[in-house]
């Protein structure tokens, strides 16, 4: 039984946006969110492929993890550090 005067809890809406790459996602999210974690440079996996990770956190608390491999990893890492360089206050944690 529910009380008609009680507030009902609403779940946050999920918005699905398709990006062609992690770089496109970061370009879109850079105006809505802040980079909170990043790999300091490209990591190399056991198979020799480059890897990069960037986490962004938005004002509403949502977090997104962006991963890239190969040439895209190089570009993601470069773009993320370029964005950080242009931000006056940063709470970014460098991983590893």
Biopython code that builds the backbone (N, CA, C, O; Angstrom):
import numpy as np
from Bio.PDB.StructureBuilder import StructureBuilder

atoms = [
    (1, "UNK", "N", (0.835, -1.154, 0.000)),
    (1, "UNK", "CA", (0.000, 0.000, 0.000)),
    (1, "UNK", "C", (0.900, 1.244, 0.000)),
    (1, "UNK", "O", (1.876, 1.314, 0.747)),
    (2, "UNK", "N", (0.564, 2.204, -0.832)),
    (2, "UNK", "CA", (1.349, 3.431, -0.888)),
    (2, "UNK", "C", (0.501, 4.619, -0.481)),
    (2, "UNK", "O", (-0.701, 4.667, -0.739)),
    (3, "UNK", "N", (1.130, 5.544, 0.139)),
    (3, "UNK", "CA", (0.481, 6.767, 0.559)),
    (3, "UNK", "C", (0.411, 7.697, -0.642)),
    (3, "UNK", "O", (1.429, 7.937, -1.292)),
    (4, "UNK", "N", (-0.747, 8.216, -0.945)),
    (4, "UNK", "CA", (-0.902, 9.070, -2.116)),
    (4, "UNK", "C", (-0.164, 10.398, -1.964)),
    (4, "UNK", "O", (0.084, 11.088, -2.953)),
    (5, "UNK", "N", (0.187, 10.757, -0.729)),
    (5, "UNK", "CA", (0.910, 12.005, -0.505)),
    (5, "UNK", "C", (2.424, 11.839, -0.596)),
    (5, "UNK", "O", (3.156, 12.828, -0.649)),
    (6, "UNK", "N", (2.892, 10.603, -0.615)),
    (6, "UNK", "CA", (4.336, 10.395, -0.666)),
    (6, "UNK", "C", (4.861, 10.650, -2.077)),
    (6, "UNK", "O", (4.182, 10.403, -3.074)),
    (7, "UNK", "N", (6.088, 11.151, -2.123)),
    (7, "UNK", "CA", (6.707, 11.414, -3.417)),
    (7, "UNK", "C", (7.176, 10.103, -4.030)),
    (7, "UNK", "O", (7.678, 9.226, -3.328)),
    (8, "UNK", "N", (7.013, 9.976, -5.314)),
    (8, "UNK", "CA", (7.490, 8.776, -5.987)),
    (8, "UNK", "C", (8.903, 9.028, -6.486)),
    (8, "UNK", "O", (9.218, 10.116, -6.967)),
    (9, "UNK", "N", (9.737, 8.027, -6.370)),
    (9, "UNK", "CA", (11.120, 8.140, -6.817)),
    (9, "UNK", "C", (11.167, 7.953, -8.319)),
    (9, "UNK", "O", (10.583, 7.015, -8.861)),
    (10, "UNK", "N", (11.867, 8.855, -8.983)),
    (10, "UNK", "CA", (12.016, 8.717, -10.426)),
    (10, "UNK", "C", (13.456, 8.357, -10.739)),
    (10, "UNK", "O", (14.388, 8.898, -10.144)),
    (11, "UNK", "N", (13.625, 7.464, -11.651)),
    (11, "UNK", "CA", (14.954, 7.045, -12.075)),
    (11, "UNK", "C", (15.501, 8.042, -13.084)),
    (11, "UNK", "O", (14.750, 8.598, -13.885)),
    (12, "UNK", "N", (16.806, 8.267, -13.044)),
    (12, "UNK", "CA", (17.385, 9.202, -14.022)),
    (12, "UNK", "C", (17.242, 8.650, -15.428)),
    (12, "UNK", "O", (17.315, 7.442, -15.655)),
    (13, "UNK", "N", (17.041, 9.553, -16.354)),
    (13, "UNK", "CA", (16.928, 9.137, -17.751)),
    (13, "UNK", "C", (18.295, 8.763, -18.291)),
    (13, "UNK", "O", (19.297, 9.406, -17.978)),
    (14, "UNK", "N", (18.326, 7.734, -19.091)),
    (14, "UNK", "CA", (19.552, 7.336, -19.762)),
    (14, "UNK", "C", (19.472, 7.820, -21.196)),
    (14, "UNK", "O", (18.502, 7.553, -21.904)),
    (15, "UNK", "N", (20.486, 8.521, -21.605)),
    (15, "UNK", "CA", (20.535, 9.013, -22.974)),
    (15, "UNK", "C", (21.594, 8.218, -23.708)),
    (15, "UNK", "O", (22.734, 8.113, -23.257)),
    (16, "UNK", "N", (21.213, 7.667, -24.823)),
    (16, "UNK", "CA", (22.151, 6.881, -25.605)),
    (16, "UNK", "C", (22.577, 7.682, -26.830)),
    (16, "UNK", "O", (21.752, 8.065, -27.660)),
    (17, "UNK", "N", (23.866, 7.924, -26.925)),
    (17, "UNK", "CA", (24.420, 8.635, -28.077)),
    (17, "UNK", "C", (25.514, 7.752, -28.654)),
    (17, "UNK", "O", (26.393, 7.282, -27.931)),
    (18, "UNK", "N", (25.453, 7.536, -29.928)),
    (18, "UNK", "CA", (26.483, 6.742, -30.581)),
    (18, "UNK", "C", (27.587, 7.654, -31.091)),
    (18, "UNK", "O", (27.329, 8.662, -31.748)),
    (19, "UNK", "N", (28.819, 7.280, -30.776)),
    (19, "UNK", "CA", (29.984, 8.013, -31.239)),
    (19, "UNK", "C", (30.776, 7.107, -32.165)),
    (19, "UNK", "O", (30.767, 5.885, -32.013)),
    (20, "UNK", "N", (31.458, 7.715, -33.121)),
    (20, "UNK", "CA", (32.253, 6.905, -34.032)),
    (20, "UNK", "C", (33.588, 6.521, -33.406)),
    (20, "UNK", "O", (34.254, 5.603, -33.884)),
    (21, "UNK", "N", (33.989, 7.225, -32.323)),
    (21, "UNK", "CA", (35.246, 6.910, -31.657)),
    (21, "UNK", "C", (35.251, 7.519, -30.259)),
    (21, "UNK", "O", (34.390, 8.330, -29.918)),
    (22, "UNK", "N", (36.229, 7.116, -29.463)),
    (22, "UNK", "CA", (36.381, 7.702, -28.130)),
    (22, "UNK", "C", (36.752, 9.175, -28.236)),
    (22, "UNK", "O", (36.446, 9.957, -27.336)),
    (23, "UNK", "N", (37.399, 9.556, -29.314)),
    (23, "UNK", "CA", (37.790, 10.949, -29.533)),
    (23, "UNK", "C", (36.552, 11.812, -29.740)),
    (23, "UNK", "O", (36.453, 12.903, -29.179)),
    (24, "UNK", "N", (35.607, 11.326, -30.545)),
    (24, "UNK", "CA", (34.354, 12.056, -30.739)),
    (24, "UNK", "C", (33.595, 12.192, -29.417)),
    (24, "UNK", "O", (33.020, 13.242, -29.133)),
    (25, "UNK", "N", (33.595, 11.137, -28.618)),
    (25, "UNK", "CA", (32.916, 11.174, -27.319)),
    (25, "UNK", "C", (33.558, 12.222, -26.414)),
    (25, "UNK", "O", (32.851, 13.001, -25.775)),
    (26, "UNK", "N", (34.884, 12.250, -26.353)),
    (26, "UNK", "CA", (35.572, 13.222, -25.505)),
    (26, "UNK", "C", (35.327, 14.646, -25.984)),
    (26, "UNK", "O", (35.133, 15.549, -25.170)),
    (27, "UNK", "N", (35.334, 14.853, -27.278)),
    (27, "UNK", "CA", (35.053, 16.194, -27.806)),
    (27, "UNK", "C", (33.666, 16.663, -27.384)),
    (27, "UNK", "O", (33.477, 17.832, -27.048)),
    (28, "UNK", "N", (32.697, 15.753, -27.400)),
    (28, "UNK", "CA", (31.334, 16.105, -26.993)),
    (28, "UNK", "C", (31.262, 16.345, -25.479)),
    (28, "UNK", "O", (30.653, 17.317, -25.033)),
    (29, "UNK", "N", (31.872, 15.473, -24.706)),
    (29, "UNK", "CA", (31.757, 15.531, -23.250)),
    (29, "UNK", "C", (32.620, 16.623, -22.610)),
    (29, "UNK", "O", (32.367, 16.999, -21.466)),
    (30, "UNK", "N", (33.621, 17.139, -23.308)),
    (30, "UNK", "CA", (34.521, 18.116, -22.702)),
    (30, "UNK", "C", (33.792, 19.379, -22.246)),
    (30, "UNK", "O", (34.257, 20.046, -21.322)),
    (31, "UNK", "N", (32.676, 19.719, -22.859)),
    (31, "UNK", "CA", (31.925, 20.907, -22.466)),
    (31, "UNK", "C", (30.896, 20.613, -21.379)),
    (31, "UNK", "O", (30.341, 21.534, -20.779)),
    (32, "UNK", "N", (30.644, 19.337, -21.128)),
    (32, "UNK", "CA", (29.633, 18.942, -20.151)),
    (32, "UNK", "C", (30.234, 18.339, -18.897)),
    (32, "UNK", "O", (29.580, 18.288, -17.856)),
    (33, "UNK", "N", (31.471, 17.884, -18.988)),
    (33, "UNK", "CA", (32.088, 17.106, -17.920)),
    (33, "UNK", "C", (33.537, 17.541, -17.730)),
    (33, "UNK", "O", (34.058, 18.369, -18.478)),
    (34, "UNK", "N", (34.170, 16.969, -16.719)),
    (34, "UNK", "CA", (35.572, 17.249, -16.418)),
    (34, "UNK", "C", (36.357, 15.940, -16.471)),
    (34, "UNK", "O", (35.862, 14.901, -16.032)),
    (35, "UNK", "N", (37.559, 15.984, -16.999)),
    (35, "UNK", "CA", (38.420, 14.803, -16.997)),
    (35, "UNK", "C", (38.876, 14.566, -15.566)),
    (35, "UNK", "O", (39.457, 15.453, -14.941)),
    (36, "UNK", "N", (38.611, 13.362, -15.042)),
    (36, "UNK", "CA", (38.960, 13.068, -13.650)),
    (36, "UNK", "C", (40.050, 12.012, -13.510)),
    (36, "UNK", "O", (40.705, 11.946, -12.469)),
    (37, "UNK", "N", (40.259, 11.196, -14.520)),
    (37, "UNK", "CA", (41.361, 10.221, -14.514)),
    (37, "UNK", "C", (41.879, 10.057, -15.930)),
    (37, "UNK", "O", (41.136, 10.144, -16.907)),
    (38, "UNK", "N", (43.178, 9.818, -16.005)),
    (38, "UNK", "CA", (43.790, 9.654, -17.321)),
    (38, "UNK", "C", (45.082, 8.855, -17.182)),
    (38, "UNK", "O", (45.793, 8.984, -16.185)),
    (39, "UNK", "N", (45.382, 8.039, -18.171)),
    (39, "UNK", "CA", (46.686, 7.383, -18.188)),
    (39, "UNK", "C", (47.719, 8.440, -18.584)),
    (39, "UNK", "O", (47.461, 9.230, -19.492)),
    (40, "UNK", "N", (48.884, 8.472, -17.924)),
    (40, "UNK", "CA", (49.860, 9.535, -18.175)),
    (40, "UNK", "C", (50.476, 9.488, -19.568)),
    (40, "UNK", "O", (50.896, 10.514, -20.102)),
    (41, "UNK", "N", (50.527, 8.330, -20.135)),
    (41, "UNK", "CA", (51.044, 8.163, -21.489)),
    (41, "UNK", "C", (50.434, 6.873, -22.021)),
    (41, "UNK", "O", (49.681, 6.192, -21.324)),
    (42, "UNK", "N", (50.760, 6.558, -23.232)),
    (42, "UNK", "CA", (50.229, 5.315, -23.804)),
    (42, "UNK", "C", (50.784, 4.118, -23.046)),
    (42, "UNK", "O", (51.969, 4.072, -22.714)),
    (43, "UNK", "N", (49.926, 3.167, -22.782)),
    (43, "UNK", "CA", (50.361, 1.901, -22.210)),
    (43, "UNK", "C", (50.449, 0.902, -23.353)),
    (43, "UNK", "O", (49.732, 1.022, -24.347)),
    (44, "UNK", "N", (51.313, -0.067, -23.216)),
    (44, "UNK", "CA", (51.425, -1.108, -24.240)),
    (44, "UNK", "C", (50.953, -2.422, -23.641)),
    (44, "UNK", "O", (51.483, -2.888, -22.632)),
    (45, "UNK", "N", (49.958, -3.007, -24.272)),
    (45, "UNK", "CA", (49.430, -4.293, -23.829)),
    (45, "UNK", "C", (50.426, -5.399, -24.154)),
    (45, "UNK", "O", (51.395, -5.177, -24.880)),
    (46, "UNK", "N", (50.184, -6.581, -23.617)),
    (46, "UNK", "CA", (51.101, -7.711, -23.826)),
    (46, "UNK", "C", (51.287, -8.026, -25.313)),
    (46, "UNK", "O", (52.339, -8.520, -25.720)),
    (47, "UNK", "N", (50.261, -7.738, -26.120)),
    (47, "UNK", "CA", (50.365, -8.009, -27.559)),
    (47, "UNK", "C", (50.990, -6.842, -28.328)),
    (47, "UNK", "O", (51.046, -6.874, -29.557)),
    (48, "UNK", "N", (51.466, -5.802, -27.607)),
    (48, "UNK", "CA", (52.151, -4.684, -28.236)),
    (48, "UNK", "C", (51.260, -3.536, -28.664)),
    (48, "UNK", "O", (51.759, -2.506, -29.118)),
    (49, "UNK", "N", (49.955, -3.689, -28.530)),
    (49, "UNK", "CA", (49.031, -2.635, -28.956)),
    (49, "UNK", "C", (48.979, -1.535, -27.895)),
    (49, "UNK", "O", (48.962, -1.817, -26.697)),
    (50, "UNK", "N", (48.954, -0.276, -28.349)),
    (50, "UNK", "CA", (48.864, 0.863, -27.442)),
    (50, "UNK", "C", (47.459, 0.964, -26.865)),
    (50, "UNK", "O", (46.480, 0.595, -27.515)),
    (51, "UNK", "N", (47.369, 1.471, -25.630)),
    (51, "UNK", "CA", (46.099, 1.604, -24.916)),
    (51, "UNK", "C", (46.091, 2.913, -24.145)),
    (51, "UNK", "O", (47.109, 3.321, -23.585)),
    (52, "UNK", "N", (44.939, 3.567, -24.119)),
    (52, "UNK", "CA", (44.769, 4.786, -23.336)),
    (52, "UNK", "C", (43.385, 4.784, -22.705)),
    (52, "UNK", "O", (42.427, 4.268, -23.281)),
    (53, "UNK", "N", (43.292, 5.371, -21.505)),
    (53, "UNK", "CA", (42.032, 5.451, -20.774)),
    (53, "UNK", "C", (41.841, 6.867, -20.249)),
    (53, "UNK", "O", (42.764, 7.473, -19.705)),
    (54, "UNK", "N", (40.621, 7.385, -20.423)),
    (54, "UNK", "CA", (40.245, 8.692, -19.880)),
    (54, "UNK", "C", (38.882, 8.536, -19.219)),
    (54, "UNK", "O", (37.948, 8.000, -19.814)),
    (55, "UNK", "N", (38.780, 9.013, -17.977)),
    (55, "UNK", "CA", (37.493, 9.023, -17.277)),
    (55, "UNK", "C", (37.032, 10.466, -17.177)),
    (55, "UNK", "O", (37.811, 11.353, -16.827)),
    (56, "UNK", "N", (35.758, 10.696, -17.487)),
    (56, "UNK", "CA", (35.177, 12.028, -17.317)),
    (56, "UNK", "C", (34.027, 11.925, -16.334)),
    (56, "UNK", "O", (33.291, 10.938, -16.319)),
    (57, "UNK", "N", (33.881, 12.960, -15.510)),
    (57, "UNK", "CA", (32.798, 13.027, -14.536)),
    (57, "UNK", "C", (32.018, 14.304, -14.788)),
    (57, "UNK", "O", (32.588, 15.391, -14.884)),
    (58, "UNK", "N", (30.704, 14.156, -14.892)),
    (58, "UNK", "CA", (29.842, 15.306, -15.163)),
    (58, "UNK", "C", (29.325, 15.903, -13.857)),
    (58, "UNK", "O", (29.416, 15.279, -12.800)),
    (59, "UNK", "N", (28.789, 17.105, -13.940)),
    (59, "UNK", "CA", (28.289, 17.801, -12.758)),
    (59, "UNK", "C", (27.184, 17.031, -12.050)),
    (59, "UNK", "O", (27.011, 17.168, -10.839)),
    (60, "UNK", "N", (26.436, 16.226, -12.792)),
    (60, "UNK", "CA", (25.353, 15.449, -12.170)),
    (60, "UNK", "C", (25.852, 14.137, -11.566)),
    (60, "UNK", "O", (25.051, 13.335, -11.084)),
    (61, "UNK", "N", (27.179, 13.909, -11.586)),
    (61, "UNK", "CA", (27.767, 12.723, -10.978)),
    (61, "UNK", "C", (27.971, 11.552, -11.928)),
    (61, "UNK", "O", (28.611, 10.566, -11.562)),
    (62, "UNK", "N", (27.448, 11.643, -13.114)),
    (62, "UNK", "CA", (27.642, 10.548, -14.079)),
    (62, "UNK", "C", (29.103, 10.494, -14.494)),
    (62, "UNK", "O", (29.760, 11.519, -14.678)),
    (63, "UNK", "N", (29.591, 9.262, -14.637)),
    (63, "UNK", "CA", (30.971, 9.062, -15.057)),
    (63, "UNK", "C", (30.998, 8.215, -16.318)),
    (63, "UNK", "O", (30.189, 7.305, -16.499)),
    (64, "UNK", "N", (31.944, 8.537, -17.178)),
    (64, "UNK", "CA", (32.115, 7.799, -18.423)),
    (64, "UNK", "C", (33.582, 7.417, -18.560)),
    (64, "UNK", "O", (34.467, 8.247, -18.348)),
    (65, "UNK", "N", (33.836, 6.183, -18.908)),
    (65, "UNK", "CA", (35.187, 5.707, -19.164)),
    (65, "UNK", "C", (35.394, 5.565, -20.653)),
    (65, "UNK", "O", (34.652, 4.850, -21.326)),
    (66, "UNK", "N", (36.392, 6.236, -21.163)),
    (66, "UNK", "CA", (36.701, 6.189, -22.592)),
    (66, "UNK", "C", (37.997, 5.413, -22.771)),
    (66, "UNK", "O", (39.019, 5.755, -22.177)),
    (67, "UNK", "N", (37.954, 4.378, -23.585)),
    (67, "UNK", "CA", (39.124, 3.554, -23.851)),
    (67, "UNK", "C", (39.427, 3.584, -25.341)),
    (67, "UNK", "O", (38.524, 3.655, -26.174)),
    (68, "UNK", "N", (40.698, 3.529, -25.656)),
    (68, "UNK", "CA", (41.091, 3.497, -27.064)),
    (68, "UNK", "C", (42.327, 2.629, -27.223)),
    (68, "UNK", "O", (43.123, 2.461, -26.299)),
    (69, "UNK", "N", (42.460, 2.087, -28.416)),
    (69, "UNK", "CA", (43.581, 1.198, -28.741)),
    (69, "UNK", "C", (44.234, 1.669, -30.034)),
    (69, "UNK", "O", (43.588, 2.281, -30.885)),
    (70, "UNK", "N", (45.524, 1.373, -30.169)),
    (70, "UNK", "CA", (46.238, 1.678, -31.404)),
    (70, "UNK", "C", (46.362, 3.170, -31.651)),
    (70, "UNK", "O", (46.599, 3.940, -30.720)),
    (71, "UNK", "N", (46.204, 3.579, -32.898)),
    (71, "UNK", "CA", (46.332, 4.999, -33.267)),
    (71, "UNK", "C", (45.310, 5.873, -32.562)),
    (71, "UNK", "O", (45.593, 7.025, -32.234)),
    (72, "UNK", "N", (44.122, 5.329, -32.327)),
    (72, "UNK", "CA", (43.089, 6.093, -31.622)),
    (72, "UNK", "C", (43.535, 6.388, -30.189)),
    (72, "UNK", "O", (43.203, 7.444, -29.650)),
    (73, "UNK", "N", (44.276, 5.478, -29.569)),
    (73, "UNK", "CA", (44.782, 5.689, -28.207)),
    (73, "UNK", "C", (45.718, 6.886, -28.172)),
    (73, "UNK", "O", (45.650, 7.700, -27.250)),
    (74, "UNK", "N", (46.577, 7.000, -29.151)),
    (74, "UNK", "CA", (47.506, 8.125, -29.234)),
    (74, "UNK", "C", (46.745, 9.446, -29.333)),
    (74, "UNK", "O", (47.068, 10.408, -28.637)),
    (75, "UNK", "N", (45.746, 9.487, -30.192)),
    (75, "UNK", "CA", (44.962, 10.705, -30.390)),
    (75, "UNK", "C", (44.111, 11.030, -29.157)),
    (75, "UNK", "O", (43.985, 12.200, -28.796)),
    (76, "UNK", "N", (43.529, 10.024, -28.507)),
    (76, "UNK", "CA", (42.739, 10.253, -27.291)),
    (76, "UNK", "C", (43.614, 10.848, -26.195)),
    (76, "UNK", "O", (43.221, 11.811, -25.537)),
    (77, "UNK", "N", (44.782, 10.283, -26.000)),
    (77, "UNK", "CA", (45.699, 10.765, -24.976)),
    (77, "UNK", "C", (46.128, 12.202, -25.269)),
    (77, "UNK", "O", (46.152, 13.037, -24.365)),
    (78, "UNK", "N", (46.461, 12.491, -26.509)),
    (78, "UNK", "CA", (46.882, 13.840, -26.911)),
    (78, "UNK", "C", (45.763, 14.853, -26.676)),
    (78, "UNK", "O", (45.998, 15.925, -26.120)),
    (79, "UNK", "N", (44.544, 14.510, -27.103)),
    (79, "UNK", "CA", (43.399, 15.408, -26.947)),
    (79, "UNK", "C", (43.083, 15.651, -25.475)),
    (79, "UNK", "O", (42.810, 16.785, -25.082)),
    (80, "UNK", "N", (43.116, 14.614, -24.666)),
    (80, "UNK", "CA", (42.806, 14.754, -23.244)),
    (80, "UNK", "C", (43.799, 15.691, -22.556)),
    (80, "UNK", "O", (43.398, 16.541, -21.762)),
    (81, "UNK", "N", (45.085, 15.542, -22.853)),
    (81, "UNK", "CA", (46.074, 16.427, -22.240)),
    (81, "UNK", "C", (45.969, 17.848, -22.781)),
    (81, "UNK", "O", (46.253, 18.804, -22.060)),
    (82, "UNK", "N", (45.570, 17.998, -24.028)),
    (82, "UNK", "CA", (45.341, 19.327, -24.589)),
    (82, "UNK", "C", (44.181, 20.015, -23.861)),
    (82, "UNK", "O", (44.257, 21.200, -23.536)),
    (83, "UNK", "N", (43.122, 19.268, -23.611)),
    (83, "UNK", "CA", (41.974, 19.810, -22.873)),
    (83, "UNK", "C", (42.397, 20.198, -21.464)),
    (83, "UNK", "O", (42.048, 21.279, -20.989)),
    (84, "UNK", "N", (43.146, 19.328, -20.789)),
    (84, "UNK", "CA", (43.594, 19.617, -19.430)),
    (84, "UNK", "C", (44.466, 20.865, -19.371)),
    (84, "UNK", "O", (44.383, 21.642, -18.419)),
    (85, "UNK", "N", (45.294, 21.056, -20.379)),
    (85, "UNK", "CA", (46.181, 22.209, -20.417)),
    (85, "UNK", "C", (45.388, 23.512, -20.475)),
    (85, "UNK", "O", (45.840, 24.542, -19.976)),
    (86, "UNK", "N", (44.208, 23.463, -21.082)),
    (86, "UNK", "CA", (43.386, 24.657, -21.250)),
    (86, "UNK", "C", (42.384, 24.870, -20.120)),
    (86, "UNK", "O", (41.644, 25.854, -20.131)),
    (87, "UNK", "N", (42.350, 23.975, -19.157)),
    (87, "UNK", "CA", (41.428, 24.095, -18.028)),
    (87, "UNK", "C", (42.193, 24.715, -16.865)),
    (87, "UNK", "O", (43.275, 24.250, -16.505)),
    (88, "UNK", "N", (41.624, 25.770, -16.278)),
    (88, "UNK", "CA", (42.339, 26.488, -15.221)),
    (88, "UNK", "C", (42.420, 25.698, -13.919)),
    (88, "UNK", "O", (43.449, 25.725, -13.244)),
    (89, "UNK", "N", (41.351, 24.997, -13.560)),
    (89, "UNK", "CA", (41.388, 24.180, -12.345)),
    (89, "UNK", "C", (41.087, 22.748, -12.731)),
    (89, "UNK", "O", (40.085, 22.468, -13.389)),
    (90, "UNK", "N", (41.938, 21.866, -12.328)),
    (90, "UNK", "CA", (41.774, 20.467, -12.692)),
    (90, "UNK", "C", (41.925, 19.589, -11.465)),
    (90, "UNK", "O", (42.837, 19.775, -10.659)),
    (91, "UNK", "N", (41.019, 18.631, -11.336)),
    (91, "UNK", "CA", (41.086, 17.651, -10.254)),
    (91, "UNK", "C", (41.392, 16.280, -10.833)),
    (91, "UNK", "O", (40.918, 15.264, -10.326)),
    (92, "UNK", "N", (42.168, 16.256, -11.875)),
    (92, "UNK", "CA", (42.452, 15.024, -12.590)),
    (92, "UNK", "C", (43.464, 14.175, -11.841)),
    (92, "UNK", "O", (44.469, 14.670, -11.332)),
    (93, "UNK", "N", (43.170, 12.889, -11.789)),
    (93, "UNK", "CA", (44.112, 11.935, -11.197)),
    (93, "UNK", "C", (44.832, 11.221, -12.332)),
    (93, "UNK", "O", (44.200, 10.621, -13.202)),
    (94, "UNK", "N", (46.159, 11.290, -12.316)),
    (94, "UNK", "CA", (46.958, 10.572, -13.309)),
    (94, "UNK", "C", (47.118, 9.145, -12.817)),
    (94, "UNK", "O", (47.599, 8.924, -11.706)),
    (95, "UNK", "N", (46.724, 8.182, -13.621)),
    (95, "UNK", "CA", (46.761, 6.775, -13.240)),
    (95, "UNK", "C", (48.138, 6.190, -13.476)),
    (95, "UNK", "O", (48.902, 6.683, -14.306)),
    (96, "UNK", "N", (48.446, 5.139, -12.745)),
    (96, "UNK", "CA", (49.651, 4.322, -12.888)),
    (96, "UNK", "C", (50.843, 5.127, -12.548)),
    (96, "UNK", "O", (51.965, 4.624, -12.605)),
]
sb = StructureBuilder()
sb.init_structure("model")
sb.init_model(0)
sb.init_chain("A")
sb.init_seg("    ")
for serial, (resi, resn, name, xyz) in enumerate(atoms, 1):
    if name == "N":
        sb.init_residue(resn, " ", resi, " ")
    sb.init_atom(name, np.array(xyz, "f"), 0.0, 1.0, " ", f" {name:<3s}", serial, name[0])
structure = sb.get_structure()
